């Protein structure tokens, strides 16, 4: 069984019937651990389940197609000895955070009850939904998605036409005050957006008066109804300097401009924010996009709006890297946003220099409960490596990055084929023939691929398309320049 593939079929039910059928374990939790990159830790939730309970759990599964093969999945789970787990505490702009996982300013944090439930679940902090002084009028529907399969269920891309908080301004600041009062160990950050200098300053002062730990400046929302707000500001270095400096003069708490990715060189705007005294940078907000499905229409009309979800993570990481490596932006701290769904996603942002991460779309899909796997996954990773302090991981992979002109072009890594794992589908040969270098042929008798060494350039397209992981990497060796194609 492919454990990951089977776990991905799970509907991640609320009040899961499979777990209700078990007295001695929680198969739904185990499957969720697999789904969110904690395969090594999943067995602890089903270790004490007898065969008859797992059979009952499988029978109780309400999957629309066929039940999840719970018994087979459990048998395939590895047995791992748990190690003592380290703390995930880390400082951000002088603020102590119990862990690096924050809710991003969005629909996942629009009132007191929502944020309180998230804090109770284990989230370390919140960038509360952006507060402004203008009337916010939303459209319906306001969301659309690009699904992984068909047009239902999990999606890897999410389009969002929602703007800012619709609550009265006084109500939002009272919510922030209550949150900080009732959850003093959590980090409460107000996200604000003004149109003029006085509005930015007024909102920042009110955030500080409410007890907020910091204030985020939304220079990046891509779908504002009124001009001169959101990404209109974040694309203009002079406005970013002007408004950031105005807020810095107004408050003593840290000021964190949020960057738009809808720009050619994000570091141009980032350096402007740093020049004005920003304490940290949030990046990125959503990417301007168009989806064409029926669900994207608003009374027969369509428009462009923000795109988020798993699909944008590589773009977000690229923007983070370009700022972190910029000579003028190495004194500020970073909060990473964009496509974060698992602890492994968060780790990538941390290893590029972020001291916390913000999550939105994954919470909208799966709920606040994903924090469990984020926390234990990152802790287990640190324990396995012997890392005691999360701060030691911040920026650790930056030395690996080089300009394209400085990459090794004199060696090659050839693919390695595992005949035992290969099921003979021939996908690798098709991709190599039509999108690669015609270095594979399909043996119809054995139903196995055969590598034509002189033609292979080590691009690894074959490895990426193999559905069963039968292709891996060999050792790096010098290129043979006497071979054709090298």
DARA-V231344 format. One record per residue. RES is the residue in three letters. NEAR is the number of other C-alpha atoms within 10 Angstrom. D_CENTER is the distance of its C-alpha to the mean C-alpha in whole Angstrom. Layout:
[[RES | NEAR | D_CENTER] [RES | NEAR | D_CENTER]]
//
This chain:
[[UNK | 10 | 27] [UNK | 10 | 24] [UNK | 18 | 22] [UNK | 15 | 19] [UNK | 12 | 20] [UNK | 17 | 22] [UNK | 23 | 19] [UNK | 16 | 17] [UNK | 18 | 20] [UNK | 18 | 20] [UNK | 18 | 20] [UNK | 16 | 19] [UNK | 14 | 22] [UNK | 9 | 22] [UNK | 9 | 25] [UNK | 18 | 25] [UNK | 18 | 29] [UNK | 25 | 28] [UNK | 23 | 28] [UNK | 15 | 31] [UNK | 20 | 33] [UNK | 21 | 32] [UNK | 11 | 34] [UNK | 15 | 33] [UNK | 21 | 29] [UNK | 23 | 26] [UNK | 31 | 25] [UNK | 26 | 22] [UNK | 21 | 21] [UNK | 25 | 21] [UNK | 28 | 20] [UNK | 23 | 17] [UNK | 24 | 16] [UNK | 23 | 17] [UNK | 22 | 14] [UNK | 20 | 12] [UNK | 19 | 13] [UNK | 23 | 16] [UNK | 21 | 19] [UNK | 17 | 21] [UNK | 21 | 21] [UNK | 24 | 21] [UNK | 25 | 25] [UNK | 18 | 26] [UNK | 18 | 25] [UNK | 23 | 28] [UNK | 17 | 30] [UNK | 14 | 33] [UNK | 17 | 33] [UNK | 14 | 36] [UNK | 11 | 36] [UNK | 11 | 38] [UNK | 21 | 35] [UNK | 25 | 32] [UNK | 17 | 35] [UNK | 18 | 35] [UNK | 25 | 31] [UNK | 22 | 31] [UNK | 17 | 34] [UNK | 18 | 32] [UNK | 22 | 29] [UNK | 16 | 29] [UNK | 14 | 27] [UNK | 7 | 28] [UNK | 7 | 29] [UNK | 11 | 30] [UNK | 16 | 29] [UNK | 23 | 26] [UNK | 20 | 28] [UNK | 23 | 28] [UNK | 18 | 31] [UNK | 13 | 30] [UNK | 18 | 26] [UNK | 21 | 28] [UNK | 14 | 30] [UNK | 13 | 28] [UNK | 19 | 25] [UNK | 12 | 26] [UNK | 14 | 28] [UNK | 12 | 26] [UNK | 8 | 28] [UNK | 12 | 26] [UNK | 10 | 26] [UNK | 9 | 26] [UNK | 18 | 23] [UNK | 18 | 22] [UNK | 16 | 21] [UNK | 20 | 18] [UNK | 15 | 20] [UNK | 18 | 19] [UNK | 15 | 21] [UNK | 20 | 19] [UNK | 17 | 22] [UNK | 11 | 24] [UNK | 14 | 23] [UNK | 16 | 22] [UNK | 21 | 19] [UNK | 18 | 19] [UNK | 23 | 16] [UNK | 26 | 13] [UNK | 24 | 11] [UNK | 29 | 11] [UNK | 27 | 11] [UNK | 27 | 11] [UNK | 26 | 14] [UNK | 21 | 14] [UNK | 21 | 16] [UNK | 22 | 14] [UNK | 22 | 17] [UNK | 20 | 20] [UNK | 18 | 23] [UNK | 18 | 24] [UNK | 12 | 24] [UNK | 14 | 20] [UNK | 24 | 19] [UNK | 17 | 22] [UNK | 14 | 21] [UNK | 23 | 17] [UNK | 22 | 19] [UNK | 12 | 21] [UNK | 14 | 18] [UNK | 21 | 17] [UNK | 27 | 15] [UNK | 24 | 16] [UNK | 27 | 16] [UNK | 26 | 15] [UNK | 23 | 15] [UNK | 29 | 18] [UNK | 26 | 18] [UNK | 24 | 20] [UNK | 27 | 24] [UNK | 23 | 26] [UNK | 16 | 30] [UNK | 15 | 30] [UNK | 12 | 30] [UNK | 17 | 27] [UNK | 11 | 28] [UNK | 14 | 26] [UNK | 11 | 26] [UNK | 12 | 26] [UNK | 14 | 24] [UNK | 16 | 21] [UNK | 17 | 18] [UNK | 21 | 18] [UNK | 22 | 16] [UNK | 21 | 16] [UNK | 14 | 16] [UNK | 12 | 16] [UNK | 10 | 20] [UNK | 9 | 22] [UNK | 11 | 22] [UNK | 10 | 21] [UNK | 13 | 18] [UNK | 18 | 15] [UNK | 20 | 13] [UNK | 17 | 11] [UNK | 18 | 11] [UNK | 25 | 12] [UNK | 24 | 15] [UNK | 25 | 16] [UNK | 22 | 19] [UNK | 22 | 19] [UNK | 23 | 21] [UNK | 26 | 21] [UNK | 27 | 23] [UNK | 17 | 26] [UNK | 16 | 27] [UNK | 14 | 30] [UNK | 16 | 30] [UNK | 10 | 32] [UNK | 12 | 30] [UNK | 24 | 26] [UNK | 22 | 28] [UNK | 14 | 30] [UNK | 19 | 27] [UNK | 24 | 25] [UNK | 20 | 28] [UNK | 16 | 28] [UNK | 24 | 25] [UNK | 18 | 26] [UNK | 14 | 29] [UNK | 11 | 28] [UNK | 15 | 25] [UNK | 11 | 26] [UNK | 14 | 24] [UNK | 23 | 21] [UNK | 24 | 20] [UNK | 26 | 20] [UNK | 28 | 19] [UNK | 29 | 21] [UNK | 29 | 20] [UNK | 28 | 23] [UNK | 24 | 24] [UNK | 24 | 28] [UNK | 17 | 30] [UNK | 11 | 32] [UNK | 15 | 33] [UNK | 13 | 34] [UNK | 17 | 32] [UNK | 21 | 29] [UNK | 23 | 31] [UNK | 16 | 32] [UNK | 24 | 29] [UNK | 30 | 28] [UNK | 18 | 31] [UNK | 17 | 30] [UNK | 28 | 27] [UNK | 21 | 29] [UNK | 13 | 32] [UNK | 20 | 29] [UNK | 20 | 28] [UNK | 23 | 25] [UNK | 22 | 24] [UNK | 23 | 22] [UNK | 26 | 22] [UNK | 25 | 19] [UNK | 28 | 21] [UNK | 28 | 19] [UNK | 27 | 20] [UNK | 27 | 18] [UNK | 28 | 18] [UNK | 27 | 19] [UNK | 22 | 21] [UNK | 18 | 24] [UNK | 13 | 27] [UNK | 12 | 29] [UNK | 11 | 29] [UNK | 13 | 29] [UNK | 20 | 26] [UNK | 26 | 22] [UNK | 25 | 21] [UNK | 19 | 25] [UNK | 23 | 25] [UNK | 30 | 22] [UNK | 22 | 24] [UNK | 15 | 27] [UNK | 15 | 27] [UNK | 15 | 30] [UNK | 18 | 29] [UNK | 25 | 26] [UNK | 21 | 29] [UNK | 14 | 31] [UNK | 25 | 29] [UNK | 27 | 27] [UNK | 20 | 30] [UNK | 18 | 32] [UNK | 27 | 29] [UNK | 20 | 29] [UNK | 11 | 33] [UNK | 16 | 33] [UNK | 19 | 31] [UNK | 13 | 30] [UNK | 22 | 27] [UNK | 22 | 24] [UNK | 27 | 23] [UNK | 29 | 20] [UNK | 27 | 19] [UNK | 27 | 16] [UNK | 32 | 16] [UNK | 28 | 16] [UNK | 23 | 15] [UNK | 20 | 18] [UNK | 15 | 21] [UNK | 9 | 22] [UNK | 13 | 22] [UNK | 21 | 19] [UNK | 22 | 21] [UNK | 15 | 24] [UNK | 25 | 23] [UNK | 31 | 21] [UNK | 21 | 25] [UNK | 21 | 26] [UNK | 31 | 24] [UNK | 24 | 25] [UNK | 15 | 29] [UNK | 19 | 29] [UNK | 20 | 28] [UNK | 25 | 24] [UNK | 21 | 23] [UNK | 25 | 19] [UNK | 25 | 17] [UNK | 26 | 14] [UNK | 27 | 12] [UNK | 27 | 11] [UNK | 26 | 12] [UNK | 28 | 12] [UNK | 24 | 14] [UNK | 19 | 18] [UNK | 15 | 18] [UNK | 15 | 21] [UNK | 18 | 21] [UNK | 11 | 24] [UNK | 12 | 24] [UNK | 10 | 27] [UNK | 14 | 24] [UNK | 23 | 23] [UNK | 17 | 27] [UNK | 13 | 28] [UNK | 9 | 32] [UNK | 7 | 32] [UNK | 7 | 30] [UNK | 15 | 27] [UNK | 13 | 25] [UNK | 16 | 22] [UNK | 22 | 19] [UNK | 21 | 15] [UNK | 27 | 13] [UNK | 27 | 9] [UNK | 24 | 7] [UNK | 17 | 6] [UNK | 17 | 9] [UNK | 20 | 8] [UNK | 21 | 6] [UNK | 13 | 10] [UNK | 15 | 11] [UNK | 23 | 9] [UNK | 20 | 10] [UNK | 13 | 13] [UNK | 21 | 14] [UNK | 26 | 13] [UNK | 19 | 15] [UNK | 14 | 18] [UNK | 24 | 18] [UNK | 22 | 18] [UNK | 16 | 21] [UNK | 13 | 23] [UNK | 9 | 26] [UNK | 15 | 26] [UNK | 21 | 23] [UNK | 14 | 23] [UNK | 12 | 24] [UNK | 18 | 22] [UNK | 19 | 18] [UNK | 28 | 15] [UNK | 24 | 12] [UNK | 30 | 9] [UNK | 30 | 7] [UNK | 30 | 5] [UNK | 29 | 3] [UNK | 27 | 1] [UNK | 25 | 4] [UNK | 21 | 7] [UNK | 23 | 9] [UNK | 17 | 9] [UNK | 18 | 5] [UNK | 24 | 6] [UNK | 23 | 10] [UNK | 21 | 9] [UNK | 27 | 9] [UNK | 25 | 12] [UNK | 17 | 14] [UNK | 24 | 14] [UNK | 26 | 15] [UNK | 29 | 13] [UNK | 26 | 14] [UNK | 26 | 12] [UNK | 25 | 8] [UNK | 25 | 8] [UNK | 27 | 6] [UNK | 24 | 8] [UNK | 28 | 8] [UNK | 22 | 7] [UNK | 19 | 10] [UNK | 14 | 12] [UNK | 15 | 12] [UNK | 15 | 13] [UNK | 14 | 14] [UNK | 23 | 14] [UNK | 15 | 15] [UNK | 21 | 12] [UNK | 23 | 12] [UNK | 17 | 15] [UNK | 23 | 13] [UNK | 26 | 11] [UNK | 19 | 14] [UNK | 18 | 16] [UNK | 24 | 14] [UNK | 22 | 14] [UNK | 22 | 17] [UNK | 20 | 19] [UNK | 17 | 17] [UNK | 20 | 19] [UNK | 17 | 22] [UNK | 13 | 22] [UNK | 9 | 22] [UNK | 11 | 25] [UNK | 16 | 22] [UNK | 15 | 24] [UNK | 14 | 22] [UNK | 21 | 18] [UNK | 19 | 19] [UNK | 13 | 21] [UNK | 19 | 17] [UNK | 19 | 17] [UNK | 18 | 17] [UNK | 14 | 19] [UNK | 14 | 18] [UNK | 14 | 19] [UNK | 9 | 23] [UNK | 6 | 22] [UNK | 12 | 21] [UNK | 10 | 24] [UNK | 6 | 25] [UNK | 8 | 26] [UNK | 7 | 30] [UNK | 8 | 29] [UNK | 9 | 28] [UNK | 9 | 30] [UNK | 10 | 32] [UNK | 11 | 35] [UNK | 12 | 33] [UNK | 19 | 32] [UNK | 17 | 30] [UNK | 19 | 31] [UNK | 19 | 30] [UNK | 15 | 31] [UNK | 20 | 32] [UNK | 12 | 32] [UNK | 12 | 35] [UNK | 7 | 35] [UNK | 11 | 31] [UNK | 18 | 32] [UNK | 14 | 33] [UNK | 15 | 34] [UNK | 15 | 32] [UNK | 19 | 33] [UNK | 15 | 29] [UNK | 24 | 29] [UNK | 25 | 33] [UNK | 17 | 32] [UNK | 18 | 29] [UNK | 20 | 31] [UNK | 14 | 34] [UNK | 9 | 32] [UNK | 11 | 29] [UNK | 20 | 30] [UNK | 17 | 34] [UNK | 16 | 36] [UNK | 19 | 36] [UNK | 23 | 36] [UNK | 17 | 38] [UNK | 18 | 38] [UNK | 13 | 41] [UNK | 10 | 42] [UNK | 6 | 44] [UNK | 8 | 42] [UNK | 13 | 39] [UNK | 21 | 37] [UNK | 21 | 36] [UNK | 13 | 38] [UNK | 18 | 37] [UNK | 12 | 39] [UNK | 14 | 38] [UNK | 14 | 40] [UNK | 16 | 38] [UNK | 23 | 34] [UNK | 18 | 32] [UNK | 21 | 30] [UNK | 15 | 27] [UNK | 19 | 25] [UNK | 16 | 25] [UNK | 25 | 27] [UNK | 18 | 24] [UNK | 13 | 21] [UNK | 16 | 23] [UNK | 19 | 25] [UNK | 14 | 24] [UNK | 13 | 25] [UNK | 14 | 24] [UNK | 16 | 28] [UNK | 21 | 27] [UNK | 15 | 26] [UNK | 13 | 27] [UNK | 13 | 30] [UNK | 9 | 31] [UNK | 11 | 31] [UNK | 11 | 35] [UNK | 10 | 37] [UNK | 15 | 37] [UNK | 13 | 40] [UNK | 10 | 42] [UNK | 8 | 45] [UNK | 11 | 42] [UNK | 11 | 42] [UNK | 12 | 39] [UNK | 14 | 38]]
//
